[in-house]
Amino acid sequence: MSTHDYGSIELAVIGGTGLYKLTMLEDEKAMTAATPYGMPSGPVRIGLLGEHRIAFLARHGEDHSLPPHKVNYRANLWLLKEIGATRVLAVNAVGGIGERYAPRAIGIPDQIIDYTWGRVGTYCEEPGTDVLHVDMTEPYTPSLRAALHAAARDAGIAVVDGGCYGATQGPRLETKAEIARLRRDGCDLVGMTGMPEAGLARELGLEYASLALVANWAAGCGDAAEITMKEVHTNLDQATARIPHLIAALLQTLEHA
């Protein structure tokens, strides 16, 4: 099937660590297609949530086989736009730095600092492509962030408003000194996939916002001497369980915007 055979896509969701599928999708179809930038992380699953058609893509692959620095962010976003998506909701697993961002919290960040390196972060890479100097003053689309807040309120789901996401290289976790630096720089959250995704979405003209799911206190920010993956997955399971209800409420909010 062509990438244009799926009807109107009201929302595309990119799932992060712990969110590899949306079980509530009905009439689901999976499609995989090559892009000018290579293959995406996996199939895009398109289906209905009520009367709303949405698309879902697992950023790390459905088997979590792709570390953050190996994700083909360009192919992922390009394909979502090709199938007709104009809004992208990114779900990101993060560590909490600021006191408002305790484990299991859900945040809607409004700023980002990019500490990554070596990733292809633009569609202006190939010879002959236009050079784009996109405005990133507000890296997350304010209207989509506002809709997320309204949806959370309607769904009775507590979210943290605002905050700065520090995007690090990964896949290792950060040292205590690195987190102290991020705190001095003004970061409230730390994750590994926020960039170049946000910048690429802006280059494509996509509305883009993040739901940051706090998996753990970042190094040196809590009482634990060590961050364990058991802790991370337990907290992500708790936070992720609220995401389907928030997405459903968001679709209703967008419908009446």
Sequence and secondary structure as in RCSB ss.txt:
>XXXX:A:sequence
MSTHDYGSIELAVIGGTGLYKLTMLEDEKAMTAATPYGMPSGPVRIGLLGEHRIAFLARHGEDHSLPPHKVNYRA
NLWLLKEIGATRVLAVNAVGGIGERYAPRAIGIPDQIIDYTWGRVGTYCEEPGTDVLHVDMTEPYTPSLRAALHA
AARDAGIAVVDGGCYGATQGPRLETKAEIARLRRDGCDLVGMTGMPEAGLARELGLEYASLALVANWAAGCGDAA
EITMKEVHTNLDQATARIPHLIAALLQTLEHA
>XXXX:A:secstr
  TT S    EEEEE TT    TT EEEEEE   BTTB  SS EEEEEETTEEEEEEETTTTTT   GGG  HHH
HHHHHHHTT  EEEEEEEEEE STT  TT EEE  EEEE   SS   S  STT        SSSS HHHHHHHHH
HHHHHT   EE  EEEE   SS   HHHHHHHHHHT SEEESSSTTHHHHHHHTT EEEEEEEEEEE TTTSS S
S  HHHHHHHHHHHHTTHHHHHHHHHHHHHT 
